[in-house]
Amino acid sequence: MPGQSWQLDSSGAYFSNNLLSKSLRTIAQPMTRFRQFCDMQNEFGSHEGQKLLFNKVGNVEVEGGKLAEGVPIPRNGLKIAQGECIASMYGSSIPWTEEFETYSEFTVADPIQNALMNDAAKYLDRAAYGAFSATKVRYVPIDG
């Protein structure tokens, strides 16, 4: 067995000059699955606790059907209901020190902002999933 080796720092690996890659690699993030089915209301949500009311129009009360000769077309109606959405605040932060920024080989704000944006996207997608899973309506594909 040789006396010097790259396998241990004390046997020779200290003689190497470690190079740091100039590329940052971010963990792969899934695309949002549920938020793509949400509608954004720009005029809503600037204050926590703000309430947005929205109208929900239902189906006709009695389903139509085939008519016989001489029978008048039946009159019908529909139900209108109102729902509400209340604005909530969400947040997260990643603090760093001046020493971390000074000695870093990279601009530290970019990867940190990217990580926070990914975190926000995942959280909001989970919140959308929670709202969808609480509904009484389910759509299930019946073909491939």
MOQUI-V83813 format. One record per pair of residues at least 24 apart in sequence whose ideal C-beta (glycine too) atoms are under 6 Angstrom apart, sorted by sequence separation. I is the first residue (numbers start at 1). J is the second residue. D is the distance in Angstrom with one decimal. If there is no record, write none. Layout:
I;J;D / I;J;D
This chain:
56;81;4.7 / 55;82;5.7 / 56;83;5.6 / 92;119;5.7 / 53;82;5.6 / 54;83;5.4 / 53;84;5.4 / 51;84;5.5 / 52;85;4.6 / 51;86;5.3 / 50;87;4.4 / 48;87;5.7 / 48;89;4.7 / 45;87;4.1 / 20;105;5.5 / 24;111;5.5 / 29;118;4.9 / 32;121;5.9 / 35;124;5.9 / 35;125;5.1 / 38;128;5.5 / 34;125;5.4 / 32;125;4.5 / 35;128;4.8 / 34;128;3.9 / 34;129;4.6 / 34;132;5.8
